[in-house]
Amino acid sequence: MKIRSILALCTILVLAALADAQTGEVKFSKSAKTADGSAEFNSGDFIYAHIAFPQAISGMLTLNERPVTLVAEFYSKGKMLEEDMFGFDTTAVRGSKQTSIIIPVISDPAGDVPAFGKNLFSTRLPAELAKLPEGRHEIELQLKSYNFKDATEVMAKGSFTLVIASGARAWYQKNGNEAYDAMAKRGVTSVNVSARDAAMGVVGGTSVITLVNNCGRSVWMRKASGSDKTEYRLSPGQTMRYDRDGGYLEEWNFGTKRWSTVTKVWTPGPDGKANICQK
């Protein structure tokens, strides 16, 4: 019995070591050019995550006809604040031996962050940081990819302390708008919904669909495009038109009392309509 327990423990330790060997090392910095390993930032600072992997990123991903999608999820006190998604051409990733990547947490709109032929900007997190109260906050970054174990495990993880001062709300709102404008002018990298659907294994379908509330209850949906968000309250039986290439959808969760990004994939019927609730 003792031998079996020891063998089981050794197996667990080996698997844990192998898992750690696959994940990247994260160092945060105020600069996109150098990784100084800062652990604390103030509101108003630009923040970048420098992530180094023990092997080529292309070797960690499953590369096929699906687009390459990296997802930067940000958490505070165990709850996700927001996520930024970045899409890349598969051919650009496949031919690269790149072992590191820089993920913008709070972008300098005047600066560029090149990656696999694209230019990355943080456009969604600033609006959520604008809602945080004054004080110290522990922010965790989890980098995932639908091309890496179907985004069920993290590719890299790191955390830093953010000190929110008075007046931070206006600065973050301004930063988010300016970062979005810069992204639109110097290299759009956000993944549209159709690309995300393809990354999740669903390819094809029309861009515009009509969503039908078949849930038997009211549903709150929020369509987001950059920093612009429009809310829709759908009574049972009501419909809304949704262009999957014109933004992404969020749904209000009455249990958690927060908006969450819709990850389900609707397949419209011959009439172009799809039920919101899959029963």
TASULVEN-V50004 format. One line per field, one symbol per residue. ss: DSSP state (A for helix, B for strand, O for the rest). psi: psi as a letter, one per 40 degrees, with the letter a starting at -180 (. if undefined). burial: b if it has 24 or more other ideal C-beta (glycine too) atoms within 12 Angstrom, else e. Layout:
ss = ???
psi = ???
burial = ???
This chain:
ss = OAAAAAAAAAAAAAAAAAAAAAOBBBBBBOOOOOOOOOOBBBOOOOBBBBBBOOOOAAAAOOOOOOOBBBBBBBBBOOBBBBBBBBBBOAAAAAOOOOOBBBBBBBOOOOOOOBBOOBBOOOOOAAAAAOOOOOBBBBBBBBBBBOOOAAAOOOOBBBBBBBBBOOOAAAAAAAAAAAAAAAAAAAOOOBOOAAAAAAAOOOOOOOOBBBBBOOOOOOBBBBBBBOOBBBBBBBOOOOBBBBBOOOOBBBBBBOOOOBBBBOOOOOOOOOOOBBBOOOO
psi = ddddddddddddddddddddddiihhhiieiedihefiehiiheiihihhhhieihddeeihhbeiihhhhhhhihfeihdiihhhiihdddddeieheiihhhdhihdeiigihfeihhiheddddddeeiiiahhhhhhhhiheegfffeiidihiiihhhhiieddddddddddddddddddfgheihidddddddeehhaiidhihhhgeeeiihhihhhhbehhhihhhiheiiiihheeeaiiihhhedefiiihheihhhiadeeihhdhh.
burial = eeeeeeeeeeeeeeeeeeeeebbbbbbbbbebeebeebeebbbbbbbbbbbbbeeebbebbebeebbbbbbbbbbbeeebbbbbbbbbebeebbebebebbbbbbbbbbebbbebbebbbbbbbbbbbbbebeeeebbbbbbbbbbbbeebeebbbbbbbebebeeebeebbeebbbbbbebbeeeeebbbbbbbbbbbbeeeeeeeebebbbeeeeebbbbbbbbbeeeebebeeeebbebebeebbbbbbeeeeeebbbbeebbebeeeeebbbeee
